[in-house]
């Protein structure tokens, strides 16, 4: 299943996004678990605020990273997070 271009993803309310200053990395803090966000994952997750559609997230990232395969990679990444139950 591929994320709908109009879906407006947001982190589940029980999940907190946090920056670990000691390690210089971004985290998702879940009940009983911590997930380290690598690469540009923190940037993508940061745009999932419930107001932006998947299309808008891809467009915003395309301005920052021209030529990157965002139209396929971002929806796939968001689908994986939704399947984990981290996005609604």
NULONU-239794 format. One record per residue (C-alpha): residue in three letters; x negated, z negated, y negated. Coordinates in pm, 1 decimal, always signed. Layout:
<atom ala, <X, Z, Y>>;
...
//
This chain:
<atom unk, <+0.0, +0.0, +0.0>>;
<atom unk, <-129.4, +89.6, -341.4>>;
<atom unk, <-58.6, -109.6, -655.8>>;
<atom unk, <+215.3, +42.3, -867.5>>;
<atom unk, <+84.2, +166.4, -1201.8>>;
<atom unk, <+356.5, -36.4, -1375.9>>;
<atom unk, <+297.8, -365.7, -1190.0>>;
<atom unk, <+181.4, -637.5, -1431.2>>;
<atom unk, <-46.5, -855.8, -1218.8>>;
<atom unk, <-107.2, -1220.0, -1303.6>>;
<atom unk, <-292.5, -1497.4, -1125.3>>;
<atom unk, <-75.4, -1727.4, -921.3>>;
<atom unk, <-16.1, -2043.2, -1129.8>>;
<atom unk, <-196.0, -2264.6, -875.4>>;
<atom unk, <-518.9, -2064.2, -923.5>>;
<atom unk, <-757.4, -2137.4, -1206.5>>;
<atom unk, <-1018.1, -1896.2, -1336.9>>;
<atom unk, <-1331.6, -2080.5, -1441.5>>;
<atom unk, <-1688.4, -1998.6, -1550.3>>;
<atom unk, <-1965.7, -2198.1, -1382.9>>;
<atom unk, <-2226.4, -2229.7, -1657.3>>;
<atom unk, <-2487.9, -2376.7, -1423.8>>;
<atom unk, <-2478.3, -2078.8, -1187.2>>;
<atom unk, <-2377.1, -1824.8, -1452.9>>;
<atom unk, <-2088.5, -1696.5, -1244.0>>;
<atom unk, <-1711.3, -1674.0, -1261.4>>;
<atom unk, <-1488.6, -1846.8, -1009.0>>;
<atom unk, <-1133.8, -1858.7, -888.2>>;
<atom unk, <-1047.9, -2218.8, -805.2>>;
<atom unk, <-774.0, -2234.6, -543.5>>;
<atom unk, <-629.3, -2530.7, -362.7>>;
<atom unk, <-892.1, -2620.9, -99.7>>;
<atom unk, <-1115.0, -2320.3, -179.7>>;
<atom unk, <-1339.9, -2163.2, -443.1>>;
<atom unk, <-1400.0, -1788.7, -467.3>>;
<atom unk, <-1704.9, -1650.4, -649.4>>;
<atom unk, <-1626.7, -1335.0, -845.3>>;
<atom unk, <-1914.2, -1087.5, -827.9>>;
<atom unk, <-1986.7, -769.5, -1018.1>>;
<atom unk, <-1709.6, -670.0, -1255.7>>;
<atom unk, <-1443.9, -859.7, -1058.3>>;
<atom unk, <-1420.8, -1134.3, -1322.4>>;
<atom unk, <-1357.5, -874.6, -1591.3>>;
<atom unk, <-1076.7, -714.0, -1390.1>>;
<atom unk, <-920.4, -1049.0, -1300.4>>;
<atom unk, <-943.2, -1156.3, -1664.7>>;
<atom unk, <-721.7, -862.9, -1758.8>>;
<atom unk, <-454.0, -971.4, -1509.4>>;
<atom unk, <-254.9, -1180.0, -1754.8>>;
<atom unk, <+94.3, -1058.5, -1668.5>>;
<atom unk, <+124.9, -855.3, -1988.8>>;
<atom unk, <-88.2, -553.9, -1892.3>>;
<atom unk, <+23.1, -303.6, -1631.5>>;
<atom unk, <-221.2, -174.9, -1372.1>>;
<atom unk, <-226.6, +150.8, -1570.4>>;
<atom unk, <-320.3, -36.9, -1890.4>>;
<atom unk, <-592.6, -231.5, -1708.4>>;
<atom unk, <-742.4, +91.8, -1574.3>>;
<atom unk, <-722.6, +253.9, -1919.8>>;
<atom unk, <-890.7, -43.0, -2088.2>>;
<atom unk, <-1169.3, -48.0, -1832.0>>;
<atom unk, <-1212.7, +330.6, -1858.1>>;
<atom unk, <-1298.8, +287.5, -2226.1>>;
<atom unk, <-1574.1, +41.7, -2132.4>>;
<atom unk, <-1699.9, +225.3, -1823.5>>;
<atom unk, <-1648.5, +600.4, -1867.8>>;
<atom unk, <-1687.5, +800.6, -1549.2>>;
<atom unk, <-1639.2, +503.9, -1314.0>>;
<atom unk, <-1386.9, +557.6, -1029.2>>;
<atom unk, <-1143.9, +307.1, -1177.3>>;
<atom unk, <-820.0, +491.0, -1096.8>>;
<atom unk, <-879.3, +427.7, -725.6>>;
<atom unk, <-1100.6, +118.8, -720.7>>;
<atom unk, <-900.5, -109.3, -951.0>>;
<atom unk, <-559.8, -66.1, -780.6>>;
<atom unk, <-723.4, -117.6, -438.9>>;
<atom unk, <-898.4, -433.5, -560.8>>;
<atom unk, <-575.4, -568.7, -710.5>>;
<atom unk, <-390.9, -495.1, -385.5>>;
<atom unk, <-648.5, -699.5, -192.2>>;
<atom unk, <-600.7, -991.7, -431.0>>;
<atom unk, <-223.2, -964.3, -397.8>>;
<atom unk, <-248.4, -963.9, -16.2>>;
<atom unk, <-457.0, -1282.8, -40.2>>;
<atom unk, <-171.8, -1433.6, -243.2>>;
<atom unk, <-383.3, -1476.2, -555.5>>;
<atom unk, <-187.1, -1234.4, -775.6>>;
<atom unk, <+184.1, -1214.0, -829.8>>;
//
